[in-house]
Amino acid sequence: MYESDVPGDMDSAESHDPLGRTLESTAALAMSAIGGVDGASVSLAHNGSVATAAATSAAVREADGYQYSSGLGPCVAATKSGQTQRVRVADIAESWPDFAAAATRLGFRSILSTPLVVHGRPLGSLNLYSGDTDAFADQQEQTASLFARQASGVLTLASDLAAAQETNRNLTLALESRQVIGQATGIIMARQGCSADEGFDVLRKASQRENRKLREIAEEIVRANEPKGQHRD
């Protein structure tokens, strides 16, 4: 799906990255492929809050926002920990009062929220809005599940990639720390004529005394021992 294939009323304020564009395409395709859908969005949970990652219109984004601000609504319910079932509301007017008032004003009467599951836990939801009551039957739910599964797969890949990158960063930092600590230990050994264990103990005690990281102490010792005019990156 190319960005130019996305419907013209798609809100693309957050489509600057491949993941965002993919989620927007999923919402747009779900809206066009499933009968009776007047708007669609993708909600994502992060650090205890929920936000809209993609939406087919400003009205849909606003309807999502009322749920987030109150902490109540189908989008929020579909992303709760342990919840992996679809949330289908036949008549929004009979559901959460605050959300119902806002949704009705925006022209929506029913909604279907399908969880996006990553590694066995819900990370967000695909939300389908309709201006008609009781717009979603079993067939629409099944089709929505297919789109949600596609979006879940994309989010799983993104999650795995982020985890791999974080692991790589941590390994790099650990190797760099080990190297600089080893250099500082060697400097202390040469200065004090002590063993490697005794040199490291000097570093450890300085770290505890100054309440600073061991690497910071080691970096200062290495920098102080460098020839004038030479700087570490």
Beta strands, then each sheet from edge to edge (+ up, - down):
strand 1: 39-46
strand 2: 49-55
strand 3: 87-89
strand 4: 110-118
strand 5: 121-130
sheet 1: 2+ 1- 5+ 4- 3+
end
